[in-house]
Amino acid sequence: MSSSEENVLLRRSTSSHQTESDDQIIQPITLNLNTTSERNQSTTRMTTMYHPNKDNEDGDNEESIRFGPITETLITTLSQDNLFMICFICVELMGIILVILATCWMAQIGGFGFSDTIIFNFHPVLMTLGMIFLNANGILIYRATRTVHYNNQKIIHFGIQTTMISISWIGFLAAYISHEQLSIPHFYSLHSWLGLSALCGVTISLVSSFLTYLYPKANTIYRRLSIPFHVFGGIANIALSAGICVSGITEKAIFSLNNKPSPEDRYPMLPSVAILLNMFGILLVIFTILVVWMVTKPEFKRTDSVMNGAFSDDTDSYIVGDRIWVQGTKPGYIQYIGEVQFAKGEWAGVVLDKPEGKNDGSVHGVRYFQCEPFRGLFTRLHRLSRYPLDVNGNRLPINDSALIRTRRVCTPDGKVTTTVTRVTKAPANIPHYALPTRPSKVITTVTTTTTTSVQKPKSVLKNSCRVTSNNGHANHHVHF
């Protein structure tokens, strides 16, 4: 037997001996570590220790070395933020260039004015500015301003969309008046049919969105159900607008260039104006593809970022146990989310840190949660914030940033406190229904400190969730 073979056998024998002696000590360990960024919810961050029973091809043990979860999150956040900013700057530059190209095109075929022959020239420029450039900015605003308060984002989004629709309707009127003065038939081409349909559709969407997302008394269930359709409608609208714009460019180029007296100035001969129009169309297609990609990329979605401290106050993202501030000034924890007897709609029951509330978790004899007197408060979800705010709605600094990520759920008798941590994947021994929360929300793990049985509260809602600790002995029935 050669010396190399002896070394291999010796190395394997040593590895096997170490495995047998340490078998009761070293076990495969996989830790699910939570991060504060929901941007990485689709991928569970894990730190793995190498199991000694697993050998490589040479029989040697290796240690699996990976970046820690915090380091990976920082690197991912930095790279995604940089990529988004590069793409966003490119979108803005291309949008401005599109508006400039449309203006130069109209300037070459008569300029701008209110006479019957050139009033139409306002139409391509205003439609490019409204349905393309402002429309894209409206749907990207949530990703471009991730550090802005969510309610302020909704107002900015609504303002951009309102401006976009106003400019687009003015552009539509320019084309309609031009056809009227020149005795050209209305709405006979596919471009006009699709254009009017898209304009009416986005106008109806604006009105319905105001009643759904900005009106304070809107039904939260309908709001939650309509969000996917609203997002899809925005993406479909920008894609449809780009297609309509390309068809309009082709139609205008054929009508304006093929009627030239000189054959060299006609469209098939590719004069300078025709080249400009073709470049406009190519740039428009690239612009639209980039915008749709940015909107649909999950990593660019507005989330809580550990890098810039961005926060999301979407009322549909709150669950029982969340750390919040009522109107940005009163800190506490959510203990109840649902309908109540004393008013319509969905309400949040909060236990405050200080006795600044109005009740002890019960209203008119109906108990929704348990707390000390004057520490309970019921409020609408849109009045909650995940961070303290000043009088202008700007975020205030917090000394203990970990406090924001803690969650606390009190049972109805107020004796048992459960500390909850957000994770991206539930452990095998904890069922997905382990915590009182609304359906289709963040899965959570539970760590209980005592073993007790709690009586069910007298609540108008009969929904209850079963909480089971890791040892399988503590069972709590909680109404919410």
C-alpha positions in Angstrom: 0.0 0.0 0.0 1.4 3.4 -1.0 2.0 6.2 1.5 -0.7 8.4 -0.1 -3.3 5.6 0.3 -2.2 5.2 4.0 -2.7 8.9 4.6 -6.2 8.8 3.1 -7.2 5.8 5.3 -5.7 7.5 8.3 -7.5 10.7 7.6 -10.8 8.9 7.1 -10.3 6.8 10.3 -9.6 10.0 12.3 -12.7 11.7 10.9 -14.9 8.6 11.7 -13.5 8.4 15.3 -14.2 12.1 15.9 -17.7 11.7 14.5 -18.5 8.8 16.9 -17.1 10.6 19.9 -18.8 13.8 19.3 -22.1 12.4 17.9 -24.0 13.4 21.1 -22.6 16.9 21.2 -22.5 18.2 17.6 -25.7 18.2 15.8 -26.8 19.9 12.6 -27.8 23.4 13.5 -29.9 25.7 11.3 -30.9 29.1 12.7 -33.6 31.1 11.1 -32.5 34.7 11.7 -35.0 37.5 11.3 -34.1 40.7 9.5 -35.8 44.0 9.7 -36.1 44.1 5.9 -39.3 42.6 4.4 -37.6 43.0 1.1 -36.0 39.5 1.6 -39.1 37.7 2.8 -39.1 35.6 -0.3 -35.7 34.1 0.7 -35.0 32.8 4.2 -31.6 34.0 5.5 -29.9 31.1 7.2 -26.6 30.5 9.1 -25.5 26.9 8.9 -22.9 25.0 10.9 -21.3 22.1 9.1 -22.3 18.6 10.3 -19.2 16.4 11.0 -20.9 13.3 9.4 -20.8 14.9 6.0 -17.5 14.5 4.3 -16.2 15.8 1.1 -14.9 13.6 -1.7 -11.4 13.5 0.0 -12.8 12.5 3.3 -12.0 15.9 4.9 -14.5 18.0 6.9 -15.2 21.5 5.8 -16.9 24.4 7.5 -19.7 26.0 5.6 -18.8 29.7 5.6 -21.4 32.3 4.7 -22.0 35.9 5.4 -24.0 36.6 8.5 -27.7 37.5 7.9 -27.1 41.2 8.8 -24.2 41.5 6.4 -26.1 39.8 3.6 -29.0 42.1 4.2 -26.8 45.2 4.1 -25.1 44.0 0.9 -28.4 43.1 -0.7 -30.0 46.3 0.3 -27.1 48.4 -0.9 -27.0 46.6 -4.3 -30.8 46.7 -4.8 -31.0 50.4 -3.8 -28.1 51.3 -6.2 -29.7 49.3 -9.0 -33.0 50.9 -8.4 -31.6 54.4 -8.4 -29.7 53.8 -11.6 -32.8 52.5 -13.3 -34.9 55.3 -12.0 -32.5 57.9 -13.3 -32.5 56.2 -16.7 -36.3 56.2 -16.7 -36.4 59.9 -15.9 -33.8 60.8 -18.5 -35.6 58.8 -21.2 -39.0 60.3 -20.3 -37.6 63.8 -20.6 -36.0 62.9 -23.9 -39.3 61.5 -25.2 -41.1 64.8 -24.4 -38.3 66.8 -26.1 -38.4 64.6 -29.2 -42.1 65.0 -29.4 -41.8 68.7 -29.1 -39.0 68.8 -31.8 -41.2 66.7 -34.1 -44.1 69.1 -33.8 -41.9 72.1 -34.3 -40.7 70.7 -37.6 -44.3 70.3 -39.0 -45.7 73.7 -38.2 -45.1 74.5 -34.5 -47.7 75.3 -32.0 -50.7 77.5 -32.2 -54.5 77.6 -32.0 -55.3 77.7 -35.7 -57.2 74.9 -37.2 -54.1 73.4 -39.0 -51.6 73.3 -36.1 -53.7 73.0 -32.9 -53.4 69.3 -33.3 -49.7 69.6 -32.6 -50.4 69.9 -28.9 -51.9 66.4 -28.9 -48.7 64.3 -29.3 -46.7 66.4 -26.8 -49.4 66.5 -24.1 -50.1 62.8 -24.5 -46.4 61.9 -24.2 -46.1 64.1 -21.1 -49.2 62.8 -19.5 -50.0 59.2 -20.4 -46.3 58.2 -20.7 -44.0 60.3 -18.5 -46.2 61.3 -15.6 -48.0 58.0 -15.7 -44.8 56.2 -15.2 -43.7 58.5 -12.4 -47.1 57.9 -10.7 -46.7 54.2 -10.5 -43.0 54.4 -9.5 -43.5 56.9 -6.7 -44.0 54.3 -4.1 -40.6 52.8 -4.9 -38.8 56.1 -5.5 -39.9 57.7 -2.1 -39.5 54.7 0.3 -38.6 57.0 3.2 -41.7 59.1 2.9 -44.7 58.3 5.2 -47.1 56.0 3.5 -50.1 58.4 3.7 -48.0 61.1 2.2 -47.0 58.8 -0.6 -50.7 58.1 -1.4 -51.3 61.9 -1.6 -48.3 62.4 -3.9 -49.4 59.4 -6.1 -52.9 60.8 -6.3 -51.6 64.3 -7.2 -49.4 63.0 -10.0 -52.2 60.9 -11.4 -54.6 63.8 -11.3 -52.1 66.0 -13.1 -51.5 63.3 -15.7 -55.2 62.8 -16.4 -55.8 66.6 -16.7 -53.0 67.0 -19.2 -54.1 64.0 -21.1 -57.7 65.3 -21.4 -56.4 68.6 -22.7 -54.4 66.7 -25.3 -57.5 64.8 -26.3 -59.4 68.0 -26.7 -56.7 69.4 -29.0 -57.1 66.4 -31.3 -60.9 66.6 -31.1 -61.0 70.4 -31.9 -58.6 69.9 -34.8 -60.8 67.2 -36.3 -63.9 69.3 -35.8 -62.4 72.4 -37.5 -60.9 70.4 -40.4 -64.1 68.3 -40.9 -62.2 65.1 -40.2 -64.4 62.2 -38.9 -64.0 61.4 -35.2 -63.1 58.0 -33.7 -62.8 55.9 -36.8 -59.2 54.6 -36.3 -58.0 51.9 -33.9 -55.7 54.5 -32.3 -58.7 56.7 -31.4 -60.7 53.8 -30.0 -58.0 52.5 -27.8 -56.9 56.0 -26.7 -60.3 57.0 -25.6 -60.8 53.7 -23.8 -57.5 54.1 -21.9 -58.3 57.7 -21.0 -61.7 56.9 -19.7 -60.4 53.8 -17.8 -57.7 55.7 -16.0 -60.1 58.5 -15.1 -62.6 56.0 -13.6 -59.6 54.3 -11.8 -58.6 57.7 -10.3 -62.1 58.3 -8.9 -62.5 54.8 -7.5 -59.0 54.9 -6.0 -59.8 58.1 -4.2 -63.0 56.6 -2.7 -61.1 53.4 -1.8 -57.7 54.5 -0.6 -58.0 58.1 0.5 -61.5 58.3 1.8 -61.2 57.7 5.6 -64.4 55.8 6.0 -63.7 53.4 3.1 -64.3 49.7 3.7 -61.0 48.1 4.6 -62.0 44.7 3.4 -62.8 46.1 -0.1 -59.6 48.1 0.0 -57.5 45.0 0.8 -59.2 43.0 -2.0 -58.9 45.7 -4.6 -55.1 46.4 -4.2 -54.0 43.6 -6.6 -56.4 44.8 -9.2 -55.3 48.4 -8.8 -51.7 47.5 -9.2 -52.4 45.3 -12.2 -54.5 48.1 -13.7 -51.7 50.6 -13.4 -49.2 48.3 -15.1 -51.7 47.4 -17.9 -52.4 51.1 -18.4 -48.8 52.1 -18.9 -48.2 49.2 -21.4 -51.4 50.0 -23.3 -50.6 53.7 -23.4 -47.2 52.9 -25.0 -48.8 50.8 -27.6 -51.4 53.5 -28.4 -48.7 56.1 -28.6 -46.7 53.9 -31.1 -49.8 53.5 -33.3 -50.5 57.2 -33.1 -46.9 58.0 -34.2 -47.2 55.7 -37.2 -50.6 57.1 -38.2 -49.4 60.7 -38.0 -46.1 59.9 -39.8 -48.0 58.3 -42.7 -50.5 61.2 -43.0 -48.0 64.0 -42.7 -45.0 62.6 -44.7 -46.7 60.6 -47.5 -48.5 63.8 -48.6 -45.2 65.6 -49.2 -44.8 66.9 -52.8 -41.2 65.7 -53.0 -40.7 61.9 -53.1 -37.5 62.3 -51.1 -39.5 63.8 -48.1 -41.9 60.9 -47.9 -41.8 58.2 -45.2 -40.4 55.4 -47.3 -37.3 57.5 -48.1 -36.6 57.9 -44.4 -36.1 61.7 -44.2 -34.8 63.2 -41.0 -38.3 63.5 -39.5 -38.9 59.8 -40.1 -35.7 58.8 -38.4 -36.6 61.0 -35.5 -40.0 59.3 -35.2 -38.5 55.8 -35.4 -36.0 56.7 -32.7 -38.9 58.0 -30.6 -40.7 54.7 -30.9 -37.7 52.6 -30.0 -36.9 54.8 -27.0 -40.6 54.6 -25.9 -40.5 50.8 -26.0 -37.3 50.6 -24.0 -38.8 53.1 -21.5 -42.0 51.1 -21.1 -40.1 47.8 -20.6 -37.9 49.3 -17.9 -40.8 50.8 -16.1 -42.8 47.6 -16.0 -39.7 45.7 -14.9 -39.1 48.1 -12.0 -42.7 47.9 -10.9 -42.9 44.1 -11.0 -39.4 43.4 -9.4 -40.1 42.3 -5.8 -36.8 43.7 -4.5 -37.8 47.2 -5.5 -41.0 47.1 -3.6 -41.5 49.5 -0.8 -40.5 47.8 2.5 -38.9 48.4 5.9 -35.2 49.0 5.1 -32.4 48.5 7.6 -30.3 50.9 5.5 -32.5 54.0 5.2 -35.0 53.4 8.0 -37.9 53.4 5.6 -41.2 52.3 7.0 -44.6 51.2 5.7 -47.8 52.2 7.4 -50.2 50.4 5.1 -53.2 49.7 7.2 -53.4 46.2 5.8 -49.9 45.3 7.1 -50.8 45.7 10.8 -51.3 42.5 12.9 -52.0 41.8 16.5 -49.0 42.5 18.7 -47.3 45.2 16.5 -45.5 48.0 18.1 -47.1 51.3 17.0 -47.6 55.0 17.8 -51.2 56.4 17.8 -51.1 59.6 15.6 -47.3 59.4 16.0 -47.3 60.5 19.7 -48.8 57.7 21.9 -46.7 54.4 21.9 -48.3 51.1 22.5 -49.1 47.6 21.1 -52.0 46.5 19.0 -54.1 44.0 20.9 -57.2 43.8 18.7 -58.1 44.3 15.0 -61.6 43.8 13.8 -65.1 45.1 13.8 -66.7 46.5 17.0 -70.2 47.1 18.3 -69.9 50.8 18.9 -69.1 51.9 15.3 -68.9 50.6 11.8 -65.8 49.5 10.0 -62.5 48.0 11.2 -60.9 49.3 14.4 -57.6 48.7 16.2 -57.5 48.2 20.0 -54.3 49.5 21.5 -52.8 49.1 24.9 -50.7 52.3 25.6 -47.4 52.5 27.5 -48.8 55.3 29.6 -52.3 55.9 31.0 -53.3 58.2 28.2 -56.2 56.0 26.9 -60.0 56.0 27.5 -60.8 52.5 28.6 -59.5 49.1 29.8 -60.1 47.2 26.6 -63.9 47.1 26.9 -66.5 49.4 25.5 -70.2 49.4 26.5 -69.7 46.2 28.4 -68.1 44.3 25.6 -64.5 43.3 26.3 -62.1 43.1 23.3 -58.8 42.9 25.2 -57.6 43.3 28.8 -55.4 46.1 30.1 -55.1 48.5 33.0 -57.7 51.3 33.2 -57.0 54.3 30.9 -54.4 52.4 29.0 -56.8 51.0 26.3 -57.7 53.0 23.2 -59.6 52.2 20.0 -58.7 54.0 16.8 -58.8 53.7 13.1 -55.9 51.9 11.5 -54.9 54.8 9.3 -54.1 56.8 12.5 -51.4 54.3 13.5 -47.7 54.7 12.7 -44.8 52.4 13.2 -42.6 55.3 14.2 -43.1 58.4 16.4 -43.9 61.5 14.3 -43.6 65.2 14.8 -46.4 67.7 14.1 -45.5 67.8 10.4 -45.7 64.0 10.0 -41.9 63.5 9.8 -40.3 60.6 11.5 -38.6 61.1 14.9 -35.4 59.2 15.9 -35.7 56.3 18.4 -32.9 55.3 20.8 -33.8 51.6 20.8 -34.3 50.6 17.2 -35.0 47.0 18.3 -38.1 48.2 20.2 -39.8 48.9 16.9 -39.4 45.3 15.8 -40.8 43.7 19.0 -44.3 42.4 19.2 -46.3 41.8 22.3 -49.7 40.0 22.7 -51.5 40.0 26.0 -54.2 37.4 26.7 -57.6 38.7 27.7 -57.0 38.4 31.5 -53.8 40.4 31.2 -51.7 37.8 33.0 -49.7 36.2 30.2 -47.5 38.1 27.9 -46.2 36.5 24.8 -43.2 37.9 22.9 -43.4 37.4 19.2 -40.8 37.7 16.5 -41.4 38.1 12.8 -39.8 35.4 10.7 -40.0 34.4 7.0 -40.7 30.7 7.7 -42.5 29.0 10.5 -40.7 26.3 12.4 -41.9 22.7 12.0 -43.4 22.4 15.4 -45.4 25.7 15.3 -48.6 25.7 13.2 -49.3 28.6 10.9 -52.4 29.5 12.9 -50.4 29.8 16.2 -51.0 33.5 16.8 -54.2 35.5 16.8 -54.0 37.5 13.6 -55.9 38.2 10.5 -55.8 35.7 7.6 -53.0 35.9 5.0 -50.7 37.8 7.2 -47.1 37.4 8.4 -46.4 33.9 9.9 -45.0 34.2 13.4 -43.4 32.1 16.1 -44.3 32.2 19.7 -42.3 31.9 22.8 -44.4 31.7 26.0 -43.0 32.1 29.5 -45.8 30.6 31.6 -48.2 27.7 31.3 -51.7 28.7 32.0 -55.3 28.5 30.6 -57.2 31.7 29.9 -60.9 32.1 29.7 -62.4 33.3 26.5 -63.4 37.0 26.5 -66.9 38.1 25.8 -66.3 39.5 22.3 -68.7 40.1 19.5 -66.4 38.1 17.3 -66.2 34.3 17.7 -62.9 33.9 16.0 -60.3 32.3 18.2 -56.8 31.1 17.5 -54.9 28.4 19.4 -51.4 29.3 20.6 -49.1 26.4 21.3 -45.6 26.8 22.8 -42.6 25.0 21.5 -42.9 22.3 24.3 -46.5 21.6 23.3 -47.9 22.1 26.8 -49.1 25.7 26.9 -52.4 26.3 25.2 -54.0 29.8 25.1 -57.3 30.6 23.5 -57.3 34.2 22.4 -60.2 36.2 20.9 -59.4 39.2 18.6 
